[in-house]
Amino acid sequence: MPQPEAVDVLSTSDPLLAFARAHRDGRRLALPTSGTADRPRTIVRSTSSWVDSFSHVSALLGVTESSLVWIPGPLQATMNLFAAVHANMVGIARVDDPREATHAHLSPATLQRELALRPDNLAGVHVLTAGDRLERSVHDTAGTSGVRVSHYYGAAELSFVGWGKHADALRLFPGVEAESRHGELWVRSPYLCEGYLEADRPLRSDEAGWVSVGDRGDVADGYVAVLGRAGGITTGGATVMVADIEHTLRPLTTGDLVVVGLPHPDLGQVVAAVVTSASDIPTLRDQSRLLLTPAQRPRRWLHLDTMPLTGNGKVDRRTVVRDVTTTGALPW
């Protein structure tokens, strides 16, 4: 007997009520995601693939019936929808003012911006970040403002994979198995999606139930180290991985750093490092000569006061490229 059509809860007037009804009726979810700019995807998953993780999330966050949670991001982002569904189904009230909250769900970039502009608003709050890499430096800065921070790595297809204080201290989430195959992360857990609604977009999986979304990383002794999606820059005939360069340089920064490829008439692209703290550039330039291969070393060093963000709170790399091409580059 065919399964009933999956429910697109985000197209309803009340996504949280729609989720609760879908869970009651045993219906699957259809969750549209941005995917690539020209090829959006719709992820299909069971409601249980989220609900079964709620007890672990509640325990790791230390939430109780008296907890109050602030979720400022749009529900169209899977991490925010999950946070709101979790709060709704375990009986945690949501608030609109972070000063009233005991807990909050933010992207790392949004947390960094809040700490820069309104650090007192989050004092005493346990903030859970996801959606991008949380650097140790941001975690430590939050701690000096009285903010407790937890961080998880996952994906819309995978749900939770690793959980810890920051991106360099991620233990595997309860019930999750992970392994690295030729530098690429593969995951098996009860929290995986079933695939994509689009027939021409098969989920990368194997017969044993392992799934990969193409993120690169390593797994050892119950910890997972995530380098990022396998995006590359081809420069002078060599292809270098953005994630490898960022992973090497970010611990050396006092601000944020993003590596992008900029068009070049002879080389195809050049590697460019964009930072929010211009004072980081001398150190980064010197250390890149020691730590990176010649092809990996940024040929341009550029500064933006703040990184542009998408509506979901992630760094908008396309806008970064647009913005830096309209500003003057610091000397090579």
Backbone as numpy.savetxt, mean C-alpha at the origin, in Angstrom:
# Nx Ny Nz CAx CAy CAz Cx Cy Cz
-25.17 -26.25 -9.86 -26.02 -25.06 -9.86 -25.14 -23.81 -9.86
-25.34 -22.87 -10.82 -24.47 -21.69 -10.89 -24.64 -20.80 -9.67
-23.51 -20.16 -9.29 -23.57 -19.24 -8.16 -24.30 -17.96 -8.56
-24.95 -17.29 -7.59 -25.61 -16.02 -7.90 -24.57 -14.97 -8.28
-25.01 -13.99 -9.03 -24.13 -12.92 -9.47 -23.52 -12.21 -8.27
-22.22 -11.89 -8.39 -21.53 -11.20 -7.30 -22.09 -9.78 -7.12
-22.08 -9.31 -5.88 -22.66 -8.02 -5.54 -21.60 -6.93 -5.59
-21.85 -5.89 -6.38 -20.98 -4.71 -6.39 -21.45 -3.78 -5.28
-20.91 -3.94 -4.08 -21.40 -3.18 -2.93 -21.12 -1.70 -3.08
-20.07 -1.33 -3.82 -19.71 0.08 -3.96 -20.70 0.84 -4.83
-21.51 0.13 -5.61 -22.50 0.81 -6.45 -23.80 1.05 -5.71
-23.90 0.58 -4.48 -25.12 0.74 -3.70 -25.05 2.03 -2.88
-26.20 2.45 -2.36 -26.25 3.66 -1.54 -25.64 3.45 -0.17
-25.58 2.19 0.29 -25.02 1.88 1.60 -24.15 0.63 1.47
-22.84 0.80 1.15 -21.97 -0.36 0.93 -21.86 -1.27 2.15
-21.93 -0.70 3.36 -21.79 -1.52 4.55 -23.00 -2.42 4.75
-24.18 -1.87 4.52 -25.39 -2.69 4.60 -25.40 -3.74 3.50
-24.95 -3.36 2.30 -24.90 -4.30 1.18 -23.95 -5.45 1.48
-22.83 -5.14 2.13 -21.88 -6.20 2.49 -22.53 -7.15 3.51
-23.17 -6.58 4.54 -23.79 -7.41 5.57 -24.84 -8.33 4.96
-25.62 -7.83 4.02 -26.64 -8.66 3.37 -26.00 -9.74 2.50
-24.93 -9.38 1.80 -24.25 -10.37 0.97 -23.67 -11.48 1.84
-23.14 -11.11 2.99 -22.59 -12.13 3.90 -23.69 -13.03 4.43
-24.81 -12.45 4.79 -25.95 -13.23 5.28 -26.46 -14.20 4.22
-26.48 -13.74 2.97 -27.06 -14.54 1.89 -26.04 -15.45 1.20
-24.77 -15.40 1.63 -23.76 -16.23 1.02 -23.39 -15.82 -0.39
-23.52 -14.53 -0.68 -23.19 -14.03 -2.03 -21.77 -13.49 -2.05
-21.15 -13.56 -3.20 -19.79 -13.07 -3.36 -19.79 -11.56 -3.62
-18.60 -10.97 -3.50 -18.43 -9.54 -3.73 -17.75 -9.31 -5.08
-18.15 -8.25 -5.78 -17.46 -7.75 -6.96 -16.91 -6.38 -6.60
-15.59 -6.28 -6.51 -14.95 -5.05 -6.03 -14.13 -4.42 -7.16
-14.66 -3.37 -7.80 -13.89 -2.71 -8.86 -12.65 -2.04 -8.28
-11.53 -2.19 -8.98 -10.29 -1.52 -8.60 -9.78 -0.77 -9.81
-8.86 0.15 -9.56 -8.36 0.99 -10.65 -7.54 0.19 -11.64
-6.76 -0.80 -11.14 -5.89 -1.56 -12.04 -4.95 -0.60 -12.75
-4.66 -0.87 -14.00 -3.93 0.08 -14.81 -4.92 1.12 -15.33
-4.40 2.23 -15.80 -5.26 3.35 -16.19 -6.23 2.96 -17.30
-5.79 2.08 -18.22 -6.66 1.74 -19.35 -7.34 0.38 -19.20
-7.02 -0.35 -18.12 -7.60 -1.68 -17.97 -8.02 -1.90 -16.51
-9.13 -1.31 -16.09 -9.60 -1.55 -14.72 -9.97 -3.01 -14.52
-9.95 -3.44 -13.26 -10.24 -4.83 -12.95 -11.34 -4.89 -11.90
-12.06 -6.00 -11.87 -13.07 -6.25 -10.86 -12.70 -7.54 -10.14
-12.41 -7.42 -8.86 -12.00 -8.56 -8.06 -13.23 -9.24 -7.48
-13.28 -10.55 -7.57 -14.37 -11.33 -7.01 -13.84 -12.10 -5.79
-14.53 -11.94 -4.66 -14.13 -12.67 -3.45 -15.35 -12.98 -2.60
-15.22 -13.96 -1.73 -16.28 -14.26 -0.79 -16.25 -13.26 0.36
-17.37 -13.03 0.99 -17.38 -12.16 2.18 -16.57 -12.80 3.31
-16.58 -14.14 3.38 -15.84 -14.83 4.44 -14.34 -14.60 4.33
-13.84 -14.34 3.12 -12.40 -14.10 2.96 -11.97 -12.83 3.68
-12.90 -11.95 3.98 -12.64 -10.80 4.85 -13.04 -11.10 6.30
-14.26 -11.58 6.47 -14.81 -11.74 7.82 -13.95 -12.69 8.66
-13.37 -13.71 8.05 -12.57 -14.67 8.80 -11.30 -14.06 9.38
-10.91 -12.89 8.89 -9.71 -12.22 9.43 -10.04 -11.22 10.52
-11.32 -10.94 10.76 -11.71 -9.86 11.68 -11.20 -10.09 13.10
-11.25 -11.32 13.59 -10.82 -11.56 14.97 -9.33 -11.27 15.12
-8.55 -11.62 14.11 -7.11 -11.34 14.16 -6.85 -9.83 14.11
-7.57 -9.13 13.24 -7.39 -7.68 13.12 -7.75 -7.00 14.44
-8.86 -7.41 15.04 -9.29 -6.81 16.31 -8.25 -7.04 17.39
-7.69 -8.25 17.44 -6.70 -8.55 18.47 -5.40 -7.77 18.24
-4.95 -7.68 17.00 -3.71 -6.97 16.71 -3.85 -5.47 16.96
-5.04 -4.93 16.71 -5.27 -3.50 16.94 -5.64 -3.20 18.39
-6.08 -4.22 19.12 -6.50 -3.99 20.49 -7.80 -3.21 20.59
-8.72 -3.46 19.68 -10.00 -2.73 19.71 -10.96 -3.41 20.67
-11.83 -2.61 21.26 -12.89 -3.09 22.14 -14.20 -2.44 21.71
-15.28 -2.78 22.41 -16.58 -2.20 22.07 -16.60 -0.69 22.29
-15.69 -0.18 23.10 -15.65 1.26 23.36 -14.71 2.02 22.42
-14.07 1.29 21.50 -13.15 1.94 20.56 -13.91 2.83 19.59
-13.21 3.86 19.10 -13.75 4.79 18.11 -12.73 4.91 16.99
-13.18 4.74 15.75 -12.25 4.68 14.64 -12.49 5.79 13.64
-11.41 6.35 13.14 -11.43 7.41 12.12 -10.92 6.82 10.81
-11.77 6.87 9.76 -11.41 6.35 8.44 -11.67 7.47 7.43
-10.71 8.36 7.20 -10.98 9.52 6.34 -10.97 9.24 4.84
-10.36 8.12 4.41 -10.24 7.86 2.98 -11.54 7.37 2.37
-11.65 7.41 1.05 -12.87 6.99 0.36 -13.07 5.48 0.42
-14.31 5.05 0.51 -14.60 3.62 0.56 -14.27 2.92 -0.75
-14.09 3.67 -1.84 -13.74 3.05 -3.11 -12.36 2.39 -3.05
-11.53 2.79 -2.08 -10.25 2.11 -1.86 -10.50 0.87 -1.00
-10.02 -0.27 -1.45 -10.32 -1.53 -0.78 -9.92 -1.51 0.69
-8.76 -0.90 1.00 -8.31 -0.88 2.40 -9.28 -0.11 3.29
-9.89 0.96 2.75 -10.84 1.74 3.54 -12.18 1.02 3.67
-12.61 0.38 2.58 -13.85 -0.39 2.65 -13.71 -1.51 3.66
-12.57 -2.22 3.64 -12.35 -3.28 4.61 -12.42 -2.71 6.03
-11.75 -1.59 6.26 -11.72 -1.00 7.61 -13.13 -0.64 8.07
-13.94 -0.07 7.18 -15.30 0.31 7.54 -16.18 -0.90 7.78
-16.03 -1.95 6.95 -16.80 -3.17 7.14 -16.42 -3.84 8.45
-15.13 -3.89 8.73 -14.67 -4.47 10.00 -15.28 -3.73 11.18
-15.22 -2.39 11.17 -15.79 -1.61 12.27 -17.28 -1.86 12.41
-17.98 -1.91 11.28 -19.43 -2.09 11.31 -19.82 -3.45 11.86
-19.11 -4.49 11.46 -19.52 -5.83 11.82 -19.06 -6.27 13.21
-18.03 -5.60 13.76 -17.62 -5.94 15.13 -18.11 -4.92 16.14
-18.86 -3.91 15.65 -19.51 -2.97 16.57 -18.64 -1.83 17.05
-17.73 -1.35 16.19 -16.89 -0.20 16.54 -17.48 1.05 15.90
-17.69 2.08 16.68 -18.27 3.32 16.15 -17.22 4.10 15.36
-17.67 4.74 14.27 -16.79 5.60 13.47 -17.01 7.06 13.84
-15.92 7.84 13.79 -15.98 9.27 14.10 -15.38 10.05 12.94
-15.74 11.32 12.85 -15.26 12.18 11.78 -14.08 13.05 12.20
-13.78 13.05 13.50 -12.71 13.91 14.03 -11.64 13.01 14.64
-10.39 13.08 14.13 -9.34 12.21 14.68 -9.08 12.44 16.17
-9.41 13.63 16.67 -9.17 13.92 18.09 -10.12 13.13 18.99
-11.19 12.57 18.41 -12.12 11.74 19.18 -11.80 10.25 19.06
-10.86 9.89 18.19 -10.63 8.50 17.85 -9.65 7.82 18.79
-9.84 6.51 18.92 -8.83 5.66 19.56 -8.00 4.94 18.50
-8.57 4.78 17.30 -7.92 4.08 16.20 -8.18 4.83 14.90
-7.30 4.62 13.93 -7.47 5.26 12.62 -6.85 4.38 11.55
-7.38 4.48 10.34 -6.85 3.77 9.17 -6.43 4.81 8.15
-5.12 4.85 7.81 -4.58 5.86 6.90 -3.59 5.22 5.95
-3.38 5.83 4.80 -2.25 5.45 3.97 -0.99 6.05 4.60
0.20 5.48 4.32 1.43 6.07 4.86 1.61 7.54 4.49
1.26 7.91 3.25 1.41 9.29 2.83 0.48 10.21 3.61
-0.75 9.75 3.88 -1.69 10.56 4.66 -1.21 10.69 6.09
-0.69 9.62 6.67 -0.13 9.70 8.02 1.00 10.72 8.06
1.90 10.67 7.09 3.03 11.58 7.06 2.56 13.03 6.97
1.52 13.25 6.17 0.99 14.61 6.03 0.32 15.08 7.32
-0.42 14.19 7.98 -1.04 14.54 9.25 0.00 14.87 10.30
1.09 14.11 10.33 2.14 14.37 11.31 2.82 15.71 11.06
2.91 16.10 9.79 3.55 17.37 9.47 2.64 18.56 9.77
1.34 18.40 9.57 0.42 19.52 9.69 -0.31 19.57 11.03
-0.73 18.40 11.54 -1.57 18.37 12.74 -1.18 17.19 13.64
0.06 17.14 14.12 0.50 15.96 14.87 -0.27 15.74 16.16
-0.76 16.81 16.80 -1.49 16.65 18.06 -2.82 15.93 17.86
-3.38 15.99 16.65 -4.68 15.37 16.40 -4.65 13.85 16.58
-3.46 13.26 16.39 -3.35 11.80 16.45 -2.69 11.30 17.72
-2.39 12.18 18.63 -1.74 11.76 19.88 -2.64 10.77 20.62
-2.06 9.64 20.98 -2.82 8.62 21.69 -3.61 7.69 20.81
-3.58 7.90 19.50 -4.35 7.08 18.55 -3.48 5.92 18.04
-4.08 4.75 17.90 -3.41 3.62 17.25 -3.77 3.66 15.77
-2.80 4.00 14.93 -3.01 4.17 13.49 -2.55 2.91 12.76
-3.41 2.39 11.90 -3.06 1.27 11.03 -2.88 1.82 9.62
-1.70 1.60 9.03 -1.42 2.10 7.69 -1.31 0.94 6.71
-1.66 1.22 5.46 -1.57 0.23 4.38 -1.69 0.98 3.06
-1.54 0.23 1.97 -1.70 0.82 0.64 -0.40 1.25 0.00
0.65 1.38 0.79 1.97 1.75 0.29 2.95 1.40 1.39
4.22 1.55 1.13 5.26 1.19 2.09 5.36 2.22 3.21
5.34 1.78 4.46 5.56 2.67 5.60 7.01 2.55 6.04
7.75 3.63 5.91 9.16 3.62 6.29 9.32 3.66 7.81
10.43 3.08 8.28 10.75 3.09 9.70 10.82 4.52 10.24
11.35 5.44 9.44 11.50 6.83 9.90 10.15 7.47 10.19
9.14 7.18 9.37 7.80 7.74 9.60 7.20 7.13 10.86
7.38 5.82 11.04 6.91 5.16 12.26 7.54 5.81 13.49
8.84 6.06 13.44 9.54 6.62 14.59 9.11 8.07 14.85
8.90 8.83 13.78 8.41 10.20 13.94 7.05 10.23 14.60
6.19 9.30 14.19 4.86 9.21 14.81 4.98 8.92 16.29
5.92 8.06 16.66 6.09 7.71 18.06 6.46 8.90 18.93
7.25 9.82 18.38 7.63 11.00 19.15 6.44 11.93 19.39
5.38 11.78 18.59 4.16 12.57 18.76 3.09 11.82 19.55
3.47 10.67 20.11 2.52 9.91 20.91 1.55 9.09 20.09
1.92 8.79 18.85 1.05 8.01 17.95 1.60 6.59 17.85
0.76 5.61 18.14 1.16 4.23 17.95 0.80 3.82 16.53
1.71 3.18 15.83 1.48 2.84 14.43 1.70 1.35 14.20
0.77 0.74 13.51 0.93 -0.61 12.95 0.79 -0.49 11.44
1.35 -1.47 10.76 1.37 -1.41 9.29 1.15 -2.81 8.75
0.43 -2.91 7.64 0.32 -4.22 7.00 0.57 -4.11 5.51
1.10 -5.19 4.98 1.24 -5.34 3.53 0.20 -6.32 3.06
-0.45 -5.96 1.97 -1.41 -6.84 1.33 -1.70 -6.31 -0.05
-2.74 -6.81 -0.64 -3.20 -6.34 -1.95 -4.68 -6.62 -2.04
-5.34 -5.94 -2.96 -6.78 -6.14 -3.09 -7.11 -7.60 -3.37
-6.22 -8.27 -4.10 -6.44 -9.68 -4.43 -6.09 -10.60 -3.26
-5.12 -10.20 -2.44 -4.56 -11.09 -1.43 -5.12 -10.85 -0.04
-5.66 -9.66 0.22 -5.97 -9.21 1.57 -4.68 -9.20 2.38
-4.71 -9.62 3.64 -3.53 -9.49 4.51 -2.46 -10.51 4.15
-1.20 -10.03 4.18 -0.04 -10.91 4.02 0.91 -10.76 5.20
1.33 -9.53 5.49 2.24 -9.28 6.60 1.77 -8.14 7.47
2.11 -8.18 8.76 1.68 -7.16 9.73 2.84 -6.87 10.68
3.08 -5.60 10.98 4.13 -5.23 11.92 4.12 -3.75 12.21
5.23 -3.24 12.74 5.32 -1.82 13.08 5.54 -0.95 11.85
6.28 -1.48 10.89 6.58 -0.73 9.66 7.00 -1.74 8.60
7.37 -1.26 7.42 7.60 -2.15 6.29 8.81 -3.05 6.47
9.71 -2.72 7.39 10.89 -3.54 7.62 10.71 -4.53 8.77
9.49 -4.66 9.29 9.26 -5.56 10.43 7.90 -6.24 10.29
7.70 -6.91 9.18 6.41 -7.51 8.88 6.43 -9.02 9.12
5.70 -9.47 10.14 5.49 -10.90 10.33 4.32 -11.35 9.45
4.35 -12.60 9.04 3.23 -13.12 8.28 1.96 -13.04 9.11
0.88 -12.59 8.48 -0.42 -12.48 9.14 -0.89 -13.88 9.52
-1.61 -14.02 10.64 -2.08 -15.35 11.05 -2.82 -16.08 9.94
-2.45 -17.33 9.72 -3.09 -18.16 8.70 -2.53 -18.02 7.31
-1.50 -17.17 7.13 -0.96 -16.89 5.80 0.37 -17.63 5.60
0.52 -18.22 4.44 1.79 -18.78 3.99 2.31 -17.91 2.85
3.62 -17.73 2.79 4.22 -16.97 1.70 5.58 -17.55 1.38
5.96 -17.43 0.13 7.29 -17.86 -0.29 7.74 -16.99 -1.46
9.05 -16.94 -1.63 9.62 -16.16 -2.73 10.08 -17.11 -3.82
9.57 -16.89 -5.02 9.96 -17.68 -6.18 10.69 -16.78 -7.16
12.00 -16.96 -7.25 12.82 -16.12 -8.12 12.60 -14.64 -7.81
12.51 -14.32 -6.52 12.37 -12.94 -6.09 10.95 -12.40 -6.11
9.98 -13.23 -6.49 8.58 -12.79 -6.56 7.78 -13.47 -5.46
6.93 -12.71 -4.77 6.17 -13.23 -3.66 4.95 -14.02 -4.14
4.76 -15.20 -3.55 3.57 -16.01 -3.77 2.94 -16.28 -2.42
1.60 -16.25 -2.37 0.87 -16.30 -1.11 -0.22 -17.36 -1.19
-0.44 -18.04 -0.06 -1.57 -18.96 0.08 -2.20 -18.72 1.44
-3.52 -18.47 1.46 -4.20 -18.17 2.72 -5.71 -18.28 2.55
-6.47 -18.20 3.65 -7.93 -18.20 3.56 -8.50 -16.87 3.09
-7.66 -15.87 2.90 -8.13 -14.51 2.65 -8.00 -14.10 1.19
-7.62 -15.02 0.31 -7.41 -14.69 -1.09 -8.73 -14.48 -1.83
-8.68 -13.68 -2.89 -9.86 -13.54 -3.75 -9.99 -14.77 -4.63
-11.08 -14.85 -5.37 -11.32 -15.98 -6.27 -10.82 -15.71 -7.68
-10.59 -14.45 -8.01 -10.12 -14.11 -9.35 -10.72 -12.79 -9.79
-10.67 -12.54 -11.10 -11.20 -11.32 -11.69 -12.49 -11.63 -12.44
-13.38 -10.66 -12.44 -14.63 -10.82 -13.18 -14.37 -10.84 -14.68
-13.37 -10.08 -15.13 -13.05 -10.00 -16.55 -12.40 -11.31 -17.01
-12.96 -11.93 -18.02 -12.50 -13.24 -18.47 -11.08 -13.19 -19.03
-10.67 -12.03 -19.55 -9.34 -11.95 -20.16 -8.26 -11.57 -19.16
-8.60 -11.55 -17.86 -7.63 -11.17 -16.83 -7.51 -12.28 -15.78
-6.95 -13.43 -16.13 -6.86 -14.52 -15.16 -5.94 -14.16 -14.00
-6.31 -14.63 -12.82 -5.48 -14.46 -11.64 -4.28 -15.39 -11.74
-3.10 -14.89 -11.42 -1.90 -15.73 -11.47 -1.91 -16.66 -10.27
-2.10 -17.93 -10.53 -2.20 -18.91 -9.45 -1.68 -20.24 -9.94
-1.47 -21.18 -9.00 -1.07 -22.52 -9.39 -2.07 -23.53 -8.82
-1.86 -24.79 -9.13 -2.81 -25.82 -8.74 -2.85 -26.05 -7.23
-1.81 -25.62 -6.52 -1.75 -25.81 -5.07 -2.40 -24.66 -4.30
-2.97 -23.69 -5.03 -3.67 -22.60 -4.36 -2.82 -21.39 -4.03
-1.62 -21.32 -4.59 -0.76 -20.15 -4.38 -1.09 -19.08 -5.43
-1.00 -17.80 -5.01 -1.35 -16.67 -5.88 -0.25 -15.61 -5.81
0.01 -14.94 -6.91 0.96 -13.83 -6.94 0.36 -12.65 -7.70
0.65 -11.44 -7.22 0.25 -10.22 -7.93 1.47 -9.51 -8.51
2.63 -10.17 -8.45 3.82 -9.61 -9.08 4.72 -8.81 -8.17
4.37 -8.69 -6.89 5.24 -7.97 -5.97 6.51 -8.77 -5.72
7.59 -8.06 -5.51 8.88 -8.68 -5.30 9.24 -8.65 -3.82
9.91 -9.69 -3.34 10.29 -9.69 -1.93 10.89 -11.02 -1.51
11.14 -11.13 -0.20 11.74 -12.33 0.38 10.93 -12.74 1.61
11.02 -14.02 1.95 10.36 -14.56 3.13 11.39 -15.38 3.91
11.50 -15.12 5.22 12.45 -15.86 6.06 12.01 -15.81 7.51
11.99 -16.97 8.16 11.74 -17.06 9.60 10.43 -16.38 10.02
9.40 -16.50 9.19 8.10 -15.93 9.54 7.95 -14.47 9.22
8.97 -13.84 8.64 8.91 -12.43 8.25 8.86 -12.32 6.73
8.20 -11.29 6.24 8.14 -11.03 4.81 8.70 -9.64 4.54
9.65 -9.55 3.61 10.24 -8.27 3.19 9.75 -7.97 1.79
9.06 -6.86 1.63 8.43 -6.51 0.36 9.20 -5.38 -0.30
9.63 -5.61 -1.53 10.35 -4.58 -2.27 9.43 -3.74 -3.13
8.30 -4.30 -3.54 7.36 -3.54 -4.36 7.08 -4.24 -5.67
6.20 -3.63 -6.46 5.81 -4.21 -7.74 6.99 -4.15 -8.70
7.05 -5.12 -9.59 8.21 -5.26 -10.46 8.14 -4.29 -11.63
8.09 -2.99 -11.33 8.11 -1.98 -12.38 9.55 -1.62 -12.73
9.82 -1.43 -14.00 11.19 -1.17 -14.42 11.34 0.10 -15.21
12.58 0.59 -15.27 12.98 1.73 -16.09 14.05 1.23 -17.04
13.83 1.42 -18.32 14.83 1.01 -19.31 15.65 2.22 -19.71
16.94 2.17 -19.40 17.82 3.31 -19.63 19.10 2.82 -20.30
19.35 3.33 -21.49 20.55 2.93 -22.21 20.63 1.45 -22.49
19.48 0.80 -22.67 19.44 -0.62 -22.97 19.40 -1.52 -21.76
19.56 -0.97 -20.55 19.49 -1.76 -19.32 18.17 -1.47 -18.61
17.57 -2.50 -18.04 16.34 -2.33 -17.28 16.64 -2.48 -15.80
16.27 -1.46 -15.03 16.49 -1.48 -13.58 15.13 -1.42 -12.88
15.05 -2.04 -11.72 13.81 -2.11 -10.97 13.66 -0.91 -10.04
12.56 -0.20 -10.15 12.29 0.96 -9.30 12.32 0.54 -7.83
11.71 -0.59 -7.51 11.62 -1.03 -6.12 13.00 -1.23 -5.51
13.95 -1.77 -6.28 15.29 -2.00 -5.74 15.98 -0.69 -5.39
15.82 0.32 -6.24 16.46 1.61 -6.00 15.84 2.29 -4.79
14.50 2.30 -4.73 13.82 2.95 -3.61 14.14 2.24 -2.30
14.20 0.92 -2.33 14.50 0.15 -1.11 15.89 0.50 -0.58
16.82 0.79 -1.46 18.18 1.13 -1.05 18.28 2.56 -0.54
17.60 3.50 -1.19 17.78 4.92 -0.87 16.85 5.44 0.22
15.66 4.89 0.35 14.70 5.46 1.29 15.18 5.48 2.74
15.89 4.47 3.22 16.37 4.56 4.61 17.34 5.70 4.86
17.86 6.31 3.81 18.83 7.38 3.95 18.19 8.76 3.94
16.87 8.84 3.80 16.19 10.12 3.64 15.56 10.59 4.95
15.40 11.89 5.06 14.62 12.46 6.17 13.21 12.79 5.72
13.00 12.89 4.41 11.67 13.12 3.86 11.24 11.92 3.05
10.39 12.15 2.06 9.91 11.07 1.19 10.75 11.02 -0.07
10.75 9.87 -0.74 11.51 9.68 -1.97 10.72 8.78 -2.91
10.70 9.17 -4.18 10.08 8.36 -5.23 11.04 8.34 -6.41
11.21 7.17 -7.01 12.05 7.03 -8.19 11.15 6.85 -9.41
11.41 7.62 -10.45 10.63 7.56 -11.69 11.57 7.56 -12.88
11.03 7.19 -14.02 11.78 7.28 -15.27 11.32 8.48 -16.07
12.26 9.30 -16.51 11.95 10.48 -17.31 12.46 10.27 -18.74
11.69 10.74 -19.72 12.10 10.54 -21.12 13.46 11.18 -21.42
14.25 10.50 -22.28 15.55 11.01 -22.69 15.74 10.68 -24.17
16.18 11.65 -24.98 16.24 11.43 -26.43 17.22 10.35 -26.86
18.27 10.09 -26.07 19.28 9.11 -26.45 19.18 7.81 -25.66
18.87 7.91 -24.38 18.88 6.75 -23.50 17.51 6.07 -23.39
16.48 6.69 -23.92 15.12 6.19 -23.76 14.48 6.77 -22.50
15.07 6.46 -21.35 14.67 7.04 -20.08 15.91 7.24 -19.23
15.80 8.16 -18.29 16.83 8.28 -17.26 16.17 8.09 -15.90
16.93 7.55 -14.98 16.45 7.36 -13.63 16.48 8.69 -12.90
15.37 9.07 -12.30 15.28 10.32 -11.55 14.78 10.02 -10.14
15.39 10.66 -9.16 14.97 10.54 -7.77 14.31 11.85 -7.36
13.08 11.77 -6.88 12.32 12.94 -6.45 12.18 12.88 -4.94
12.57 13.96 -4.26 12.56 13.98 -2.79 11.76 15.17 -2.30
11.27 15.06 -1.07 10.55 16.19 -0.46 11.45 17.01 0.44
12.66 16.53 0.69 13.63 17.29 1.49 14.89 17.46 0.65
15.10 18.67 0.13 16.23 18.91 -0.76 17.56 18.68 -0.06
17.58 18.83 1.26 18.83 18.63 2.00 19.29 17.18 1.98
18.41 16.25 1.59 18.79 14.84 1.49 19.66 14.55 0.27
19.62 15.42 -0.73 20.22 15.09 -2.02 21.73 14.87 -1.96
22.53 15.71 -1.28 23.98 15.44 -1.26 24.32 14.05 -0.71
23.67 13.66 0.38 23.93 12.33 0.96 23.48 11.23 0.00
22.29 11.39 -0.57 21.77 10.38 -1.48 22.66 10.23 -2.71
23.13 11.35 -3.23 23.99 11.29 -4.42 25.29 10.54 -4.10
25.89 10.86 -2.93 27.14 10.20 -2.55 26.93 8.71 -2.31
25.86 8.37 -1.58 25.63 6.97 -1.24 25.21 6.15 -2.45
24.54 6.78 -3.41 24.12 6.03 -4.60 25.34 5.54 -5.38
26.46 6.29 -5.32 27.67 5.84 -6.00 28.26 4.59 -5.34
27.99 4.42 -4.05 28.52 3.28 -3.32 27.58 2.08 -3.33
26.28 2.35 -3.32 25.30 1.29 -3.09 24.58 0.80 -4.33
24.61 1.58 -5.40 23.85 1.23 -6.60 24.77 0.96 -7.77
24.30 0.15 -8.71 25.06 -0.07 -9.94 24.99 1.19 -10.80
25.90 1.34 -11.75 25.84 2.54 -12.61 24.48 2.75 -13.27
23.82 1.67 -13.72 22.52 1.84 -14.38 21.45 2.27 -13.39
21.57 1.86 -12.12 20.56 2.20 -11.12 20.68 3.64 -10.60
21.84 4.23 -10.70 22.06 5.53 -10.07 21.21 6.62 -10.73
20.47 7.38 -9.92 19.69 8.49 -10.50 20.59 9.48 -11.23
20.16 9.85 -12.40 20.88 10.86 -13.20 20.31 12.25 -12.97
19.14 12.31 -12.42 18.53 13.60 -12.06 18.01 13.53 -10.63
18.19 14.63 -9.92 17.72 14.76 -8.54 16.77 15.95 -8.50
15.54 15.71 -8.12 14.51 16.74 -8.19 13.80 16.86 -6.84
13.22 18.03 -6.63 12.59 18.31 -5.34 11.15 18.77 -5.54
10.24 18.18 -4.75 8.87 18.66 -4.62 8.60 18.86 -3.13
7.91 19.93 -2.80 7.62 20.18 -1.38 6.82 19.04 -0.77
5.83 18.55 -1.52 5.03 17.40 -1.08 4.75 16.52 -2.29
4.59 15.24 -2.03 4.25 14.33 -3.11 2.75 14.41 -3.41
2.37 14.49 -4.67 0.94 14.46 -5.01 0.37 13.08 -4.69
-0.88 13.07 -4.24 -1.51 11.82 -3.86 -2.72 11.53 -4.75
-3.03 10.27 -4.91 -4.26 9.86 -5.57 -5.42 10.06 -4.60
-6.63 9.87 -5.08 -7.78 9.98 -4.20 -7.78 8.95 -3.09
-7.00 7.86 -3.26 -6.92 6.81 -2.26 -5.79 7.03 -1.26
-5.06 8.16 -1.41 -4.01 8.47 -0.45 -2.65 7.90 -0.79
-2.48 7.33 -1.98 -1.18 6.81 -2.40 -0.45 7.87 -3.22
0.88 7.76 -3.27 1.65 8.69 -4.11 1.26 8.49 -5.57
0.93 9.58 -6.23 0.52 9.56 -7.63 1.76 9.74 -8.50
2.33 8.63 -8.95 3.60 8.68 -9.68 3.48 9.40 -11.02
2.35 9.26 -11.68 2.18 9.96 -12.96 2.19 11.47 -12.76
1.56 11.92 -11.69 1.56 13.35 -11.41 2.94 13.81 -10.96
3.68 12.95 -10.26 5.06 13.28 -9.90 5.86 13.57 -11.16
5.76 12.69 -12.16 6.50 12.90 -13.41 6.07 14.20 -14.07
4.76 14.45 -14.11 4.27 15.69 -14.72 4.79 16.91 -13.97
4.76 16.84 -12.64 5.17 18.01 -11.85 6.65 18.30 -11.97
7.49 17.26 -11.95 8.92 17.52 -11.99 9.39 17.95 -13.38
8.64 17.57 -14.41 9.02 18.02 -15.75 8.68 19.48 -15.99
7.86 20.07 -15.11 7.53 21.48 -15.25 8.31 22.35 -14.25
9.22 21.71 -13.48 10.06 22.46 -12.54 11.51 22.26 -12.93
12.37 23.07 -12.41 13.78 22.96 -12.70 14.43 21.83 -11.93
15.26 21.06 -12.60 15.99 19.98 -11.94 17.21 20.53 -11.25
17.56 19.95 -10.11 18.82 20.29 -9.48 19.95 19.76 -10.34
21.19 20.29 -10.21 22.28 19.86 -11.09 22.53 18.36 -11.01
22.92 17.78 -12.15 23.24 16.36 -12.21 24.53 16.13 -11.44
